[in-house]
Amino acid sequence: MEKTIEDMEEVLADLSAPVLAEAIEANHSEYLMDLGRSPQVTIHKDPELTWFLIGVPFPGFNRIIHARFEANDLDAKIESALAPFKSRGVPMLWHIGPGTQPSNLGERLVAHGFTHTAEEPGMAADLLALEGDQSLPPGLSIEQAQDTESLKTYSQITARAFDFPDELGNAIFRIEASLLHHSARRLYLGFSDGEPVAAALLFLGASVAGIYGVGTIPEARRQGIGRAMTLVPLLEARAMGYRFGVLHASRMGEGIYHRLGFQRYCTMGRYVWRESAGRG
């Protein structure tokens, strides 16, 4: 049964930068931890460390989401955190955000064989003040993926948009199929003249609306489709009573989001570990 706004958590309405930075990181953590509802995903959470492991040999499918370590014995704690991923022989991704402790954790990860792959702007927008034209590009329609067939298409389009191998597209399908019918997680497909060309995901958590996995297949890019795939879910979240949208931007996408009204409130670092590059 679909939840009403009365059933949902209190919707964030605080405009202060520190609160928005915290909400960006918290929504991201909840979005990833939500994967733990799938029987295919192993989740771990304690006061110091939060991670998930799927076992697919791709860093994004095995992540340390959040770490708050004391500075003493930091190297030993990093090696201990790596142990589940080493035992499965899979690469992994470690997120560094505004709540990460200690502040020099990224430097120590590099010393342990991690590669610093990205610094992503954590952005937020007031959904009551979304800017620009809200109409869709000609021929584009957007709908939710709510059954097995549409999830299969969603997974295929996501894989094509991000240049993933078929193995990863199949893994996305298996996981998302096991997470169907959860109102906090909404998957969207974009169709250009009836052909699927784009995908996006909306996650309602930490009292804000998070946008993830916005992707358009190569032959349909530069037509405003990615912008529309971001805007439509946010407008639906606004209609449900959510005040703020949050996301992590790539360097290529930051300008698009800025024109919609998003502003940067924090930076999220990504560090990747692979057995061949790590120690031992």
N, C-alpha and C positions, 0 to 999 in steps of 0.2 A: 504493500500500500504506500502511495506517495506521501511523503511527509509534507506538512504545511509549515509555514514560517513559524507558527506558534510552537511547533514541535522542535524546532531547531535551536541550536545554541544562540546565546545573545550575539547579535550582529555587531561587529566592530564599528564604532563611530568616532574613534579618537584620531584626530588629524596630525598628532605630533609625530615627528620623524622617528624617534626611538621606538615608539609603539608600532609604527608601520614596518620598520626594519625587523622587529621581533616577529611580527605577523607573517612577513614574507618567509622567514626561515621556518617558522612553526607550521605554516601551511605545507611547505615542501616536505618537512619531516612527516607530517600526518599522511600526505599523499603517498609517500614511499612506504610507510608503515602499514598503510591500508592493503598493500600487496600481501601482507601476512594472513589475510582471510583466505588466500588460495592455499590448498594443500600442497602445491608445488613449491611454496616459498618458506624458507626457514627464517624466523625472526628472532633477534636477541635484543633485549633492552634491560639495562641496569643503570644506576645513577651516573656511571662514567661513560658508557658506550651504548650506541644504538646501531644495529646493522641488520641487513638482510642478505640472504644467499639463495640464489636460484640454481646455480651450478652450471649454467650455460657459459661457455668459454668466451665471454664478451664482458668488458669491465662494467658497463651500465647495468648488467643483470646481477651484479654482486657488489654491494656498496656498504661502506661505513657512512652512516647518515649524520651522526652527531657524536662528538667526543668532548668530554670535560674531564681532563686529567689534572692532577696535581703535578707541579713541575718536577718533583723528585721521582727518580726511576722512570723518566719519560721514555727512554730508549727501550727498556724492558717492557713497558706497557704497549708501545707500538708493535713490538715483536709478538706479544701475546695477542693483540688485536688482529694481527695478520694470520695467526695460526689456523683458524677455520678455513680460510681461503687457500692457504698453502696445502692444507691436508686434502682439499678437493682438487688441487691443481688448476685453479681458475684465476684469471686476472680479476682485478677489482678496482673500484673507484672510491676515493675518500673525499668527502665534502668538508670544506672549511668555511664556516660562516661567522657572523658577528657574535654568536654565542659560544664559539669554540674556545676551549682552554687547553693549554696555555696559548698565549698570543704567538709564540714562535713555533707552533706545532708544524706548520707548513715547511719551515726550514728543516726540521728534524725528519720529516717524511722524505724529503729529497735526499738526506744523508742515508736513509734506509733503502734507497733504490727507487723511490717514486719519481715519476715525471710530472712536473707541474704543467698541465695541459690547457687550463683556461682560467680566466678571471671573468665571471659573468655578472653583469649588473643585476642586482635585485631591485625590481621596479614595482611601483604601486600607482594606481589611479583612482580618483574619486569617480565612482560610477554615475553619480548624479551630474557630472560635468564632462562626460565623454565628448571628444571634439571631432569635428569633421563630418563628412557625408556618411550617413548610416545606411544608405541603399546598397544593394548587392551588385556586383559586376553583372553585365548582361549574360543571361543563360545560366547563372549560378543558382543552385538551390542547396540548402543545408538542412540535414536531418540527423536525428540521433540514431546511433547503432544500438539496437535493443534486442536483437535476436542472433542466433548462431550464424546465419548467412551474412548479415550485415557486419557482424564482428569479424568474420573471415575477410570481408572486403576491407574493413578498417585496418586489419593487420597487414594485409598485402599493400595497401596504399602507404601506410606508415613505413614499411620496409623499403618501398621504392623511393619515397620522399627523402629518407635519410641514408639511402644507399646501403641498406643492411642486406646481408645474404639471406637466402630463403630460410635457413635454419632459425634465424632470429625472428623473422616474420611468423614462423610457425610457433615459436615460443610465446610471442606476444598473444597470438590467438588462444593458445591453451590457457594462459593465465587469465586473460580478460574474460574468456568464456566461463571460467570458474568464479568470476566476480560479478556476474550479471545481476541486475535488479537491486542495485544499491544506490540510493538517491544521492549520496554524496559524490558519486563518481559517474560522470556523464561523458560519453564518447560521441563525437560528431564526425559525419562524413560530408564532404562537399562534392557536388555533382555539377559538371559543366556540360550543358546540353544532354543531361542524362548519364554521362560517363563519370565514374568516380575519379577525382583528381586530388583530393586533399583530406586531411584528418586533423583533429584536435581533441583535447581532453579538458574537461572542466572538473576541478575538485573543490568541493565545499568543505572547508575545514579551518580551524583556528579563527573562526568568525569572519573569514574573508573568502573570496572566490579566486581560486588559482587556475591559471591557464598553463597547460603543458602539451608538449608534443605536437605543436603546430607545424605541419609539413605539407608541402605541395610537390607533386611529381614534377620532374624537370621540364617537361614539355608544356606545362600549364603555368609556369612562373611568370612574374612581372605583369600580372593582370589584375592585381588587387585581391587575389583569392586568399592569401595568407592573412591579410588585414581583416577580411570578412570572417574568416574562420576564428579569429580572435574576438571580433566584435560581437558576433551573434551569441556565443555562450555568455559573454559578459552582460549583454542586454537581458538575457534570460535570468541571470543571477540577480540583476538589479530588480527585475519584476518580482523576484522572490523576497526582496527586502535587503539584499546585501549592499553595503555602502562602498566597499573597496574591492578592486581586482588587483591581483598580484601575479608576478611572473619573473622568470629568469630569462634575460635576453642574450642572444648571441650577438657578436659584433655586427653581423649583417642585419639583424632584426631590430636593434636598439632604436634606429631612426624611425622605423615604422611605428613602434610602440610610443615613442615620444610624441609623434604627431597625433596619436589617439588621446594623449593626455597623461601618459605614464611619466613618472619621474624616478630617478635612481635614489634609493634610500640605503643601500648596502651593497657589498660585493661578496659573491660566493665563489670560492676557489675550488678547483677540481685537480686532484692528484691521482694518477693512475699507477698501479703496481702490476708488473708482470713477472712471472717466475724467472724468465731469462735475464731480466734487468735487476731483480732483487738479490739480496744477499742470502745465499744458501738455498 
